[in-house]
Amino acid sequence: MKFIDEVKISLQAGNGGNGCVSFRREKYIPKGGPNGGNGGNGGNIWIIANKNLNTLIDYQYKKIFKAQNGENGKNKNKTGKNGNDIKLIVPIGTKIINSDTFEKIKYLTKHKQKILIAKGGLRGLGNTKFKSSINRSPKKRTLGKQGEKKNIILELILLADIGTLGLPNSGKSTFIKNISAAKTKIGAYPFTTINPILGIVRNKKKKFTIADVPGIIKGASKGIGLGFRFLKHLKKCKMLLHIVDIKKKNILEIKNNILIIKKEINKFKEKINKKNIWIIFNKIDLLNNKELILIKKKIKKILNIKKEKYYFISCITKKGIKKLLKKINIFLKK
């Protein structure tokens, strides 16, 4: 399913039905009293969050939603039917914004959380309601009110405990596929992942969610590549894992790859660079023991990551992953 994380739609709640002016007319009652019924209320429009969705694709092509109008009142004191409501189902993590004022209306973060986004118009009253001791034959009625109109933006922010960062083809997708049930495409070429992927990791009795976004490249903050557009999906994460490929690379190249990501996320307005970021050196299965020992020494000596946590793993042999998951669970518990 195509991943859509932002749409603009127009909403029109139903109008209230008009009240009716009518008088009772029967064979032996030529001058009966008023019997005009009330109109029905207009239909409302609700937005409801659902944990089983992860895209706003339902609103990519259909942009206008109109709830049903209330029926007009009828004679014999018959009340018009209320208009049917419309329920718009969106993923958890959807932010609702007024597209005219850019004011934030609501942020839906829980399953089945809902908001009345456009209220239907109130019904009009029939002339029966205006009967009194002074006026026995009122010809007065009221018209139904118009339903609310709103133009809104739906913006999806994936809610994950852990997020991943890294250059294209660093092994982020393989890592997430190995530790979760996420179905993500894997290939030996850049930009295999072109949309954010959300996975659930179950480690013994504990579980957490992890998000994979497309790889970031140099110049991403200027619109180059795919990853920068999706960085907003990491702003709710409690921690980020920066996946680094150490396959047959010299230490200066590894350092440069780390700095590329750091420089680009420093330019991102949501300040995700302030989060806890662990550096995960991946693909150690491609190094022999001697090469691995040497590169570990160089990383510790040359890279300025004394204050940062870092781990060495292999997504192929799964070496080091069990230890990493244990450390992640400890961090999330704290």
C-alpha positions as CSV (number, residue, x, y, z in Angstrom):
1,M,0.0,0.0,0.0
2,K,1.3,3.4,-1.0
3,F,2.5,5.5,2.0
4,I,0.8,8.9,2.2
5,D,1.6,11.0,5.2
6,E,-0.1,14.4,4.4
7,V,-3.3,15.3,2.7
8,K,-5.6,18.3,2.5
9,I,-9.4,17.7,2.5
10,S,-12.6,19.8,2.7
11,L,-15.5,18.9,5.1
12,Q,-19.1,19.9,5.0
13,A,-21.4,18.8,7.8
14,G,-25.1,18.3,7.0
15,N,-27.6,21.2,7.1
16,G,-30.5,21.0,9.5
17,G,-33.9,20.3,8.0
18,N,-36.5,23.0,8.0
19,G,-39.6,23.1,10.2
20,C,-43.0,22.6,8.6
21,V,-46.1,24.8,8.6
22,S,-49.2,22.6,8.5
23,F,-52.7,22.5,10.1
24,R,-54.9,19.6,11.0
25,R,-57.6,19.2,8.4
26,E,-60.0,16.3,8.7
27,K,-63.6,15.6,7.7
28,Y,-65.2,16.8,10.9
29,I,-62.4,19.0,12.1
30,P,-62.2,21.8,9.5
31,K,-60.2,24.1,11.7
32,G,-57.8,21.9,13.5
33,G,-54.7,23.2,15.2
34,P,-51.1,23.4,13.9
35,N,-49.4,20.0,13.2
36,G,-46.2,21.0,11.4
37,G,-43.3,18.8,12.5
38,N,-39.6,19.7,13.2
39,G,-36.8,19.1,10.8
40,G,-34.0,16.6,11.5
41,N,-30.5,17.6,12.6
42,G,-27.7,17.6,10.0
43,G,-25.1,14.8,10.0
44,N,-21.8,15.3,11.9
45,I,-18.3,14.5,10.6
46,W,-16.0,12.6,13.0
47,I,-12.4,11.7,12.7
48,I,-11.4,8.4,14.5
49,A,-7.9,7.0,15.0
50,N,-7.3,3.3,14.3
51,K,-4.2,1.3,15.1
52,N,-4.6,-0.9,12.1
53,L,-3.8,1.9,9.6
54,N,-0.5,3.4,8.7
55,T,-1.2,5.6,5.7
56,L,-3.6,8.4,4.6
57,I,-4.0,7.0,1.1
58,D,-7.8,6.9,1.5
59,Y,-7.8,10.7,1.3
60,Q,-5.3,11.1,-1.6
61,Y,-7.9,11.2,-4.3
62,K,-11.2,11.9,-2.5
63,K,-10.9,15.4,-1.1
64,I,-14.4,16.5,-0.3
65,F,-16.6,14.9,2.3
66,K,-20.3,15.9,2.8
67,A,-22.5,14.6,5.6
68,Q,-26.2,14.1,4.9
69,N,-28.7,16.9,5.5
70,G,-31.5,16.5,7.9
71,E,-34.9,16.0,6.4
72,N,-37.5,18.7,6.5
73,G,-40.4,18.3,9.0
74,K,-43.8,17.1,7.7
75,N,-47.4,17.4,8.5
76,K,-49.1,15.4,11.2
77,N,-46.3,16.4,13.5
78,K,-43.8,14.1,11.7
79,T,-40.2,14.9,12.5
80,G,-37.7,14.8,9.7
81,K,-34.9,12.2,10.0
82,N,-31.5,13.2,11.2
83,G,-28.7,13.2,8.6
84,N,-26.3,10.3,8.7
85,D,-22.9,11.0,10.3
86,I,-19.6,10.5,8.4
87,K,-16.7,8.8,10.1
88,L,-13.2,9.3,8.7
89,I,-10.8,6.7,9.9
90,V,-7.1,7.7,10.2
91,P,-3.9,6.1,11.6
92,I,-2.8,6.7,15.2
93,G,-0.4,9.7,15.1
94,T,-2.5,11.8,12.8
95,K,-2.3,15.6,13.4
96,I,-5.4,17.6,12.4
97,I,-4.6,21.2,11.3
98,N,-6.9,24.0,10.1
99,S,-5.6,24.7,6.6
100,D,-7.0,28.2,6.6
101,T,-5.4,29.4,9.9
102,F,-2.7,26.6,10.3
103,E,-4.0,26.2,13.8
104,K,-3.5,22.7,15.3
105,I,-6.9,21.3,16.1
106,K,-6.1,17.8,17.5
107,Y,-3.4,15.2,17.7
108,L,-4.8,11.7,17.7
109,T,-2.4,9.3,19.6
110,K,-4.7,6.5,20.9
111,H,-6.7,3.7,19.3
112,K,-10.4,4.7,18.8
113,Q,-9.7,8.3,20.0
114,K,-12.1,10.5,18.1
115,I,-13.0,14.2,17.5
116,L,-16.1,15.9,16.2
117,I,-14.5,17.9,13.5
118,A,-17.6,19.4,11.8
119,K,-20.9,19.7,13.6
120,G,-24.2,19.3,11.7
121,G,-26.7,22.1,11.6
122,L,-29.5,22.2,14.2
123,R,-33.0,21.3,13.1
124,G,-35.7,23.9,12.3
125,L,-38.9,23.9,14.4
126,G,-42.4,23.3,13.0
127,N,-45.4,25.6,13.7
128,T,-46.7,23.2,16.4
129,K,-43.8,24.5,18.6
130,F,-45.2,28.1,18.4
131,K,-48.7,27.3,19.5
132,S,-49.8,29.3,22.6
133,S,-52.9,30.5,24.4
134,I,-52.6,33.8,22.6
135,N,-51.8,32.4,19.1
136,R,-53.8,29.2,18.4
137,S,-52.9,29.1,14.7
138,P,-49.3,30.1,14.3
139,K,-47.8,30.2,10.9
140,K,-44.3,30.6,12.2
141,R,-41.6,28.1,11.7
142,T,-37.7,28.2,11.7
143,L,-35.3,27.0,9.1
144,G,-32.6,24.5,9.8
145,K,-29.1,25.8,10.5
146,Q,-26.2,25.3,8.1
147,G,-23.6,22.6,9.0
148,E,-20.0,23.6,9.7
149,K,-17.6,23.8,6.8
150,K,-13.9,23.2,7.4
151,N,-10.7,22.8,5.3
152,I,-8.2,20.7,7.1
153,I,-4.8,19.1,6.7
154,L,-4.2,15.6,8.0
155,E,-0.5,15.0,8.8
156,L,0.7,11.6,9.9
157,I,3.6,11.3,12.3
158,L,4.5,7.6,12.9
159,L,4.6,6.8,16.6
160,A,7.7,4.6,17.4
161,D,9.8,4.1,20.4
162,I,13.0,3.7,18.4
163,G,14.0,5.2,15.0
164,T,16.8,4.4,12.7
165,L,19.2,6.8,10.8
166,G,21.9,6.1,8.3
167,L,23.2,6.4,4.8
168,P,21.4,4.4,2.0
169,N,22.4,0.7,2.0
170,S,23.8,0.8,5.5
171,G,21.7,-2.1,6.6
172,K,18.8,-0.4,8.4
173,S,16.1,-2.4,6.6
174,T,17.9,-5.7,7.2
175,F,18.3,-4.8,10.8
176,I,14.6,-4.1,11.3
177,K,13.5,-7.1,9.3
178,N,15.7,-9.4,11.5
179,I,14.4,-8.1,14.8
180,S,10.7,-7.5,13.9
181,A,7.9,-8.7,11.7
182,A,8.1,-5.6,9.5
183,K,7.9,-6.4,5.8
184,T,10.6,-4.2,4.2
185,K,12.3,-4.4,0.9
186,I,16.0,-5.2,0.9
187,G,18.5,-4.8,-1.9
188,A,22.2,-4.1,-2.6
189,Y,21.5,-0.6,-4.1
190,P,20.7,2.8,-2.7
191,F,17.2,3.8,-1.7
192,T,15.8,0.3,-1.4
193,T,13.5,1.8,1.3
194,I,11.5,4.7,-0.2
195,N,8.9,5.0,2.5
196,P,9.0,4.8,6.3
197,I,8.5,1.3,7.7
198,L,7.1,0.6,11.2
199,G,7.9,-2.7,13.0
200,I,7.1,-4.2,16.3
201,V,10.0,-5.9,18.2
202,R,9.1,-8.6,20.8
203,N,12.0,-9.5,23.1
204,K,10.8,-12.0,25.7
205,K,7.8,-10.4,27.4
206,K,8.8,-6.9,26.4
207,K,8.0,-5.1,23.1
208,F,8.7,-1.8,21.4
209,T,8.1,-0.2,18.0
210,I,10.9,0.8,15.6
211,A,10.7,3.0,12.5
212,D,12.9,2.8,9.4
213,V,13.1,5.9,7.2
214,P,14.8,6.1,3.8
215,G,18.5,6.7,3.9
216,I,19.9,10.2,4.3
217,I,22.6,11.5,1.9
218,K,24.8,14.6,1.8
219,G,22.7,17.6,0.8
220,A,19.4,16.1,2.1
221,S,18.5,19.3,4.0
222,K,18.5,21.0,0.6
223,G,16.0,18.4,-0.8
224,I,18.5,15.9,-2.3
225,G,17.5,12.3,-1.8
226,L,14.5,10.8,-0.1
227,G,15.3,10.6,3.7
228,F,15.0,14.2,4.8
229,R,11.3,14.5,4.0
230,F,10.6,11.6,6.3
231,L,12.7,12.7,9.3
232,K,9.6,14.1,10.9
233,H,8.6,10.5,11.7
234,L,11.5,10.3,14.1
235,K,10.6,13.3,16.2
236,K,8.4,11.3,18.6
237,C,11.0,8.5,19.1
238,K,12.6,8.1,22.5
239,M,15.9,7.1,21.0
240,L,17.6,6.8,17.5
241,L,19.9,4.1,16.2
242,H,22.5,5.4,13.7
243,I,23.4,2.4,11.6
244,V,26.9,2.6,10.1
245,D,28.4,0.3,7.5
246,I,31.9,-0.7,8.4
247,K,32.4,-3.2,5.5
248,K,36.1,-3.0,4.4
249,K,36.2,0.8,4.9
250,N,39.0,2.8,6.4
251,I,38.4,4.7,9.6
252,L,38.4,8.1,7.9
253,E,35.6,7.0,5.6
254,I,33.6,5.7,8.5
255,K,34.1,8.9,10.4
256,N,33.0,10.9,7.3
257,N,29.9,8.8,6.9
258,I,28.9,9.5,10.5
259,L,29.5,13.2,10.2
260,I,27.3,13.4,7.0
261,I,24.3,12.2,9.0
262,K,25.1,14.4,12.0
263,K,25.4,17.5,9.9
264,E,22.2,16.9,8.0
265,I,20.0,16.2,11.1
266,N,21.5,19.3,12.8
267,K,19.7,21.3,10.1
268,F,16.3,19.6,10.7
269,K,13.9,22.0,12.4
270,E,12.5,19.4,14.8
271,K,15.8,19.1,16.8
272,I,16.0,15.4,16.6
273,N,19.7,15.7,17.1
274,K,19.0,16.4,20.8
275,K,17.7,12.9,21.3
276,N,19.7,9.9,22.6
277,I,21.5,8.6,19.5
278,W,23.4,5.3,19.6
279,I,25.9,4.4,16.9
280,I,25.5,0.9,15.6
281,F,28.4,-0.4,13.5
282,N,26.9,-3.0,11.1
283,K,28.3,-5.8,8.8
284,I,31.0,-7.0,11.1
285,D,30.6,-10.5,9.5
286,L,32.5,-9.2,6.6
287,L,35.6,-8.6,8.8
288,N,37.9,-11.3,10.2
289,N,38.8,-11.2,13.9
290,K,42.0,-9.3,13.4
291,E,40.4,-6.7,11.2
292,L,37.5,-6.3,13.7
293,I,39.9,-5.9,16.7
294,L,41.9,-3.3,14.8
295,I,38.9,-1.2,13.6
296,K,37.4,-1.2,17.2
297,K,40.7,0.3,18.5
298,K,40.7,2.9,15.8
299,I,37.1,3.8,16.3
300,K,37.6,4.2,20.1
301,K,40.8,6.3,19.5
302,I,39.9,8.5,16.5
303,L,36.2,9.0,16.7
304,N,34.9,11.5,19.2
305,I,32.1,9.4,20.6
306,K,33.1,9.1,24.2
307,K,29.8,10.4,25.3
308,E,27.8,8.3,22.9
309,K,27.0,4.6,23.2
310,Y,28.1,2.4,20.3
311,Y,27.7,-1.3,19.5
312,F,29.0,-3.7,16.8
313,I,26.5,-6.1,15.2
314,S,26.0,-8.3,12.1
315,C,22.5,-8.4,10.7
316,I,23.4,-11.5,8.8
317,T,24.8,-13.7,11.6
318,K,22.9,-11.7,14.2
319,K,26.0,-11.3,16.3
320,G,25.7,-8.6,18.9
321,I,21.9,-8.0,18.3
322,K,20.7,-9.9,21.4
323,K,22.9,-7.7,23.5
324,L,21.7,-4.5,21.7
325,L,18.1,-5.4,22.2
326,K,18.7,-6.0,25.9
327,K,20.3,-2.6,26.2
328,I,17.4,-1.0,24.3
329,N,14.8,-2.5,26.7
330,I,16.8,-1.3,29.7
331,F,16.9,2.2,28.2
332,L,13.1,2.2,27.5
333,K,12.3,1.0,31.0
334,K,14.2,3.9,32.5
